[in-house]
Amino acid sequence: MGIGGSIFLLALGAILAFAVDADISGLDINVVGYVLMLAGLVGLILTLYFWNSRRRPAAPAAVVDEHQVVREEPVYRDGHVVEQQYHQTTRREVPPPPPPSYGA
């Protein structure tokens, strides 16, 4: 619905609920106004919720520690000692930067 549609429903509902004094058989204009205000409020809350959840960026993973590891026990291959080496990398989530402070 969007923010504009929600505000329109809120305004139209408030006009019908508080400013219109008309009698229509079988229909209460005040109740229609309250229902429109409720629909506008729900639409506004849902729109703001989905906008905020969509704007959060995913935290990238950063390399914290990367080093070469050599096995301590010897490995024999064809009668010769061979060192087994590999790289070990530790990753963690990078926290988002703090929000900017304006004029504090």
C-alpha positions in Angstrom: 0.0 0.0 0.0 2.8 2.4 0.8 3.1 5.3 3.1 1.1 7.7 0.9 -1.9 5.3 0.7 -1.8 4.6 4.5 -1.8 8.3 5.3 -4.6 8.9 2.9 -6.7 6.2 4.6 -5.9 7.6 8.0 -7.0 11.1 6.9 -10.1 9.9 5.1 -11.1 7.8 8.1 -10.6 10.7 10.5 -12.7 13.0 8.4 -15.5 10.4 8.2 -15.3 9.6 11.9 -15.0 13.0 13.4 -16.2 15.6 10.9 -19.1 14.1 8.9 -22.5 14.1 10.5 -24.7 12.3 8.0 -27.4 9.7 8.5 -27.5 6.8 6.0 -29.9 4.0 6.8 -28.1 0.8 7.5 -24.6 2.4 7.5 -22.8 4.2 10.3 -20.3 6.7 8.8 -18.4 6.9 12.1 -17.7 3.2 12.1 -16.6 3.3 8.5 -14.2 6.1 9.5 -12.8 4.1 12.3 -12.3 1.0 10.1 -10.5 3.2 7.5 -8.2 4.7 10.2 -7.4 1.2 11.4 -6.6 0.0 7.9 -4.4 3.0 7.3 -2.5 2.4 10.6 -1.9 -1.3 9.9 -0.7 -0.4 6.4 1.6 2.2 7.7 3.1 -0.1 10.3 3.6 -2.9 7.8 5.2 -0.6 5.3 7.7 0.8 7.8 8.5 -2.7 9.1 9.3 -4.0 5.6 11.3 -0.9 4.7 13.4 -1.3 7.8 14.0 -5.0 7.4 15.0 -4.5 3.7 17.6 -1.8 4.4 19.8 -3.8 6.8 22.9 -4.9 5.0 24.3 -8.3 5.6 27.4 -8.3 7.7 30.4 -9.3 5.7 32.9 -11.9 7.0 36.4 -10.7 7.6 39.6 -12.6 8.0 40.7 -12.4 11.6 43.7 -14.7 11.7 45.5 -16.5 8.9 48.7 -18.5 9.5 50.6 -21.4 8.2 50.4 -24.6 10.2 53.1 -27.3 10.1 52.3 -30.8 11.4 54.5 -31.7 14.3 54.8 -35.4 13.7 56.9 -36.4 10.7 55.2 -38.0 7.7 57.3 -40.5 5.8 56.8 -41.0 2.0 59.1 -43.3 0.1 61.5 -43.4 3.1 61.9 -39.6 3.2 60.5 -37.2 5.8 57.8 -34.9 4.3 56.4 -31.9 6.1 52.6 -31.5 5.7 51.7 -27.8 5.5 48.3 -26.1 5.2 46.8 -22.7 5.8 44.3 -22.2 8.6 42.0 -19.2 8.3 39.6 -18.0 11.0 36.7 -15.9 10.0 34.1 -13.9 12.0 31.2 -11.6 11.3 32.2 -7.9 11.1 29.9 -5.9 13.3 28.1 -3.0 11.5 29.6 0.4 12.0 28.0 2.6 14.7 25.5 5.1 13.5 26.8 8.6 13.0 26.3 11.1 15.8 25.2 14.5 14.7 26.3 17.4 16.9 26.5 15.5 20.2 
